[in-house]
Structures are given as C-alpha cells and as structure tokens.
C-alpha cells in the first residue's frame, strides 16, 4: 500500500481547501493520514478504498 495509490484532484474553486499530512512509522509499519478538516465524501471514499481506516481515538486514518 502506498500513498501513490490515492489519486487526488484539485478542489473546485468554490470548495474549501483540504490539507493533509502523512507519516510512516517503521516501528509498527503503519501509514497515518492526518486531515485538517473532515474529508468530503469523494475523498473519504478514495482514502477508504485505498485501505485506510478511521482511528477515532487518534483522530486520523491508518493503513
């Protein structure tokens, strides 16, 4: 699983800008995706389809 598997398109001019940060931890072999705000439904589906799952206690997506 790589972050390259997620293809993102630029947001429409009228839509809010999404900001993300991704990290990899070799200690537990996990990718973590942090979003500044709630993901729109289309982006959420892409992230979920790429294998990321929401971790509510950490407030991030993990794969």
N, C-alpha and C positions, 0 to 999 in steps of 0.2 A: 504494500500500500504506500503510495507516495502522494504528496500534495499535488503533484502534477496531474493526478487523476481527476482533480476537480477543475473544471474549466469555468471561469467566471466571465461574465460580460459586464461591460461598463454600465453603471446605473443610468437611467434616463435622467435628463436634466431636472425634471420636477421631483425626482425621488431623492430621499436622503442618502447621504454618502455612508457606506459601510466601511468600518475599519476593523482589520483583523491582525492578530499576531499568532504565529505558530511556533511551537517549540518541539524538540525531540529530546527525550530523556533516555540515554543508554542504560541507566540503572534499572528501569523497568520496561524498556523497549516500547515506549508509548509516544505517540504523536498527540500533542494537545493544541487545540484551536480555541483561541480567545477572541470573542467578538465584543466590540464596544457597546453595541446595542442588539436588540432582538433581531434575529435573522428574518428576512422576508420569506414567505412560503417557498418561492422558487429556489432561493439559496439554501434554505433548510433541507429541501428535498435532495439537492446536489450533494450537500455535506453528508446527509444520512445515507444516500445511495453509495457514497464513497467509503462507507464503513465507520463513520464517526457516530458516536452515541453521546447523548447529553449526560453529563455528570452534575446533577443539581447541587450537591454539597460543595463542589469545587467551582461551580458556575462556569463550566467550559465543556467543549466537546473533546472526546478522547477516542483514539483508534490505536 
